[in-house]
Amino acid sequence: MNLEYNNIFSASDWFDINFLGGFATSSITIKEQLNEQNYKIDDDRLSSRLLNHWYKTGIIDDDRPNGKGWKKFSISELVWVQIVFKLRKFGLDLNRIKLVKNYLDIYNRLDKNSNCLLLDFYIVIAVHSTIPIKLIVFESGQAEIVRQVDIDMANQLEMIPEDFIMIDLNKLLNNLFTKKDIKVDYFDYSLTQVEKEVRKALYIDQVRSLHINIGSGKWMVLNKEHIKYNLDDINKLINNIGDHYELATIVKGHNRNYKITEKIKIKK
């Protein structure tokens, strides 16, 4: 099937390195875990009659013997079923949803043991990082799973001419696996670790000064200088920042202040 791509996302080294150069061709255990069919659907909204209809239309792969009996699902399939349910609530018919499936399955040839390799990858990213991950479906039916920062970049470069609907994969996973408590950063997702520390220093920690020592190796050090006026405040700060700090006393006349320099090591 020839799939049309009217909406373009700029080439990403992050995707090439982490997906094409890593996850897609690797044999890591997490891929097997995502595709082990050990689960039953426990959702009153998804009746056996509805699921059978989705089997027949190819929305869900039917691997039951002779197409009969109860099917067990993998984690990846459970996520896909929830996506289908949400797309139906958005008003997409099954033909449009089947087209969405075709777009998402485009990399399956790289690992035939995966039900949907692209979805598997972004499930792992959503669970093990704080990056907001979105599944978007355009007016034409084109579908993509991307980071929010990729959507922002494509919009900024005017590479997305169509409107789209969007599903928050992080939120979907949290609703599906309530014990997992998946964290997501909707505020600083596009910033580097250094930029996050600078913003935190300015707007949250309210540090006196911030010094960045770049150096010549693989690491840089941020020195965040705090000024405190009593020992109680010092103890609270030390409990929050851990062991990497220097403490100095500043005496001005009869006044005694305390300077704590917090040292944060960040990989370049």
PEWOPE-V848477 format. One record per residue. RES is the residue in three letters. PHI is phi as a letter, one per 40 degrees, with the letter a starting at -180 (* if undefined). PSI is psi in whole degrees, 0 to 359 (none if undefined). BURIAL is # if it has 16 or more other C-alpha atoms within 10 Angstrom, else .. Layout:
res | phi | psi | burial
RES | PHI | PSI | BURIAL
RES | PHI | PSI | BURIAL
//
This chain:
res | phi | psi | burial
MET | * | 131 | .
ASN | c | 119 | .
LEU | b | 134 | .
GLU | c | 140 | .
TYR | b | 91 | .
ASN | c | 340 | .
ASN | b | 125 | #
ILE | b | 136 | .
PHE | b | 133 | #
SER | c | 151 | .
ALA | d | 135 | .
SER | b | 120 | .
ASP | c | 326 | .
TRP | d | 315 | .
PHE | c | 316 | .
ASP | c | 317 | .
ILE | c | 312 | .
ASN | c | 326 | .
PHE | c | 294 | #
LEU | c | 320 | .
GLY | c | 355 | .
GLY | b | 279 | .
PHE | d | 315 | #
ALA | c | 323 | #
THR | b | 5 | .
SER | c | 169 | .
SER | b | 39 | .
ILE | c | 151 | .
THR | c | 326 | .
ILE | c | 328 | .
LYS | c | 319 | #
GLU | c | 318 | .
GLN | c | 322 | .
LEU | c | 339 | #
ASN | b | 7 | #
GLU | c | 126 | #
GLN | c | 87 | #
ASN | b | 2 | .
TYR | b | 148 | .
LYS | b | 153 | .
ILE | c | 124 | #
ASP | b | 74 | .
ASP | a | 113 | .
ASP | c | 339 | .
ARG | c | 342 | .
LEU | b | 87 | .
SER | c | 162 | .
SER | c | 326 | .
ARG | c | 317 | .
LEU | c | 315 | .
LEU | c | 320 | #
ASN | c | 323 | #
HIS | c | 321 | .
TRP | c | 327 | #
TYR | c | 311 | #
LYS | c | 329 | .
THR | c | 359 | .
GLY | g | 10 | .
ILE | c | 321 | #
ILE | b | 133 | #
ASP | c | 127 | .
ASP | b | 102 | #
ASP | b | 20 | .
ARG | c | 145 | .
PRO | d | 120 | .
ASN | g | 20 | .
GLY | g | 28 | .
LYS | b | 159 | .
GLY | g | 185 | .
TRP | c | 136 | .
LYS | c | 139 | #
LYS | c | 147 | .
PHE | b | 153 | #
SER | c | 170 | #
ILE | d | 316 | #
SER | c | 319 | #
GLU | c | 322 | #
LEU | c | 319 | #
VAL | c | 317 | #
TRP | c | 320 | #
VAL | c | 318 | #
GLN | c | 324 | #
ILE | c | 315 | #
VAL | d | 315 | #
PHE | d | 317 | .
LYS | c | 320 | .
LEU | c | 323 | #
ARG | c | 321 | .
LYS | c | 331 | .
PHE | c | 348 | .
GLY | h | 7 | .
LEU | c | 135 | #
ASP | c | 172 | .
LEU | c | 330 | #
ASN | c | 319 | .
ARG | c | 321 | #
ILE | c | 325 | #
LYS | c | 325 | #
LEU | c | 320 | #
VAL | d | 316 | #
LYS | c | 319 | #
ASN | c | 321 | #
TYR | c | 317 | #
LEU | c | 336 | #
ASP | c | 6 | #
ILE | c | 334 | .
TYR | c | 4 | #
ASN | c | 337 | .
ARG | c | 339 | .
LEU | c | 340 | .
ASP | a | 99 | #
LYS | c | 351 | .
ASN | c | 353 | .
SER | c | 135 | #
ASN | c | 320 | #
CYS | a | 99 | #
LEU | c | 319 | #
LEU | c | 318 | #
LEU | c | 318 | #
ASP | d | 314 | #
PHE | d | 312 | #
TYR | c | 337 | #
ILE | c | 314 | #
VAL | c | 316 | .
ILE | c | 315 | #
ALA | c | 323 | #
VAL | c | 322 | #
HIS | b | 6 | .
SER | a | 179 | .
THR | b | 16 | #
ILE | c | 128 | #
PRO | c | 127 | #
ILE | b | 133 | #
LYS | b | 138 | #
LEU | c | 123 | #
ILE | b | 143 | #
VAL | b | 122 | #
PHE | c | 169 | #
GLU | d | 323 | .
SER | c | 348 | .
GLY | h | 347 | #
GLN | d | 137 | #
ALA | b | 145 | #
GLU | a | 150 | #
ILE | b | 122 | #
VAL | a | 165 | #
ARG | c | 153 | #
GLN | d | 324 | #
VAL | c | 329 | #
ASP | c | 324 | #
ILE | c | 316 | #
ASP | c | 317 | .
MET | c | 315 | .
ALA | c | 322 | #
ASN | c | 318 | .
GLN | c | 323 | .
LEU | c | 4 | .
GLU | f | 44 | .
MET | b | 1 | .
ILE | b | 95 | #
PRO | c | 340 | .
GLU | c | 153 | .
ASP | c | 163 | .
PHE | a | 160 | .
ILE | b | 157 | .
MET | b | 137 | #
ILE | b | 130 | #
ASP | c | 107 | .
LEU | c | 324 | #
ASN | c | 314 | #
LYS | c | 321 | #
LEU | c | 316 | .
LEU | c | 321 | #
ASN | c | 322 | #
ASN | c | 328 | .
LEU | c | 320 | .
PHE | b | 81 | .
THR | c | 338 | .
LYS | c | 353 | .
LYS | c | 325 | .
ASP | f | 64 | .
ILE | c | 124 | #
LYS | c | 146 | #
VAL | a | 141 | #
ASP | b | 99 | .
TYR | c | 353 | .
PHE | b | 310 | .
ASP | b | 22 | .
TYR | c | 334 | #
SER | c | 359 | #
LEU | c | 151 | .
THR | c | 169 | .
GLN | c | 323 | .
VAL | c | 314 | #
GLU | c | 322 | .
LYS | c | 317 | .
GLU | c | 322 | #
VAL | c | 315 | #
ARG | c | 317 | .
LYS | c | 319 | .
ALA | c | 321 | #
LEU | c | 317 | .
TYR | b | 341 | .
ILE | b | 304 | .
ASP | c | 334 | .
GLN | f | 55 | .
VAL | c | 158 | #
ARG | c | 318 | .
SER | a | 161 | .
LEU | b | 125 | #
HIS | b | 135 | .
ILE | b | 117 | .
ASN | b | 107 | .
ILE | c | 308 | .
GLY | g | 184 | .
SER | b | 354 | .
GLY | c | 206 | .
LYS | c | 354 | .
TRP | b | 152 | .
MET | b | 156 | #
VAL | b | 129 | #
LEU | c | 125 | #
ASN | b | 112 | #
LYS | b | 117 | #
GLU | c | 120 | #
HIS | b | 141 | #
ILE | b | 123 | #
LYS | b | 156 | #
TYR | b | 354 | .
ASN | a | 163 | .
LEU | c | 330 | .
ASP | c | 316 | .
ASP | c | 323 | .
ILE | c | 313 | #
ASN | c | 321 | .
LYS | c | 316 | .
LEU | c | 315 | #
ILE | c | 322 | .
ASN | c | 330 | .
ASN | c | 326 | .
ILE | c | 348 | .
GLY | g | 211 | .
ASP | c | 350 | .
HIS | c | 85 | .
TYR | a | 165 | .
GLU | b | 140 | .
LEU | b | 130 | .
ALA | b | 149 | .
THR | b | 134 | .
ILE | b | 118 | .
VAL | b | 123 | .
LYS | b | 101 | .
GLY | g | 238 | .
HIS | c | 359 | .
ASN | c | 141 | .
ARG | b | 117 | .
ASN | b | 169 | .
TYR | b | 130 | #
LYS | b | 121 | #
ILE | b | 123 | #
THR | b | 109 | #
GLU | c | 130 | #
LYS | b | 120 | #
ILE | b | 122 | #
LYS | c | 125 | .
ILE | b | 135 | .
LYS | c | 137 | .
LYS | c | none | .
//
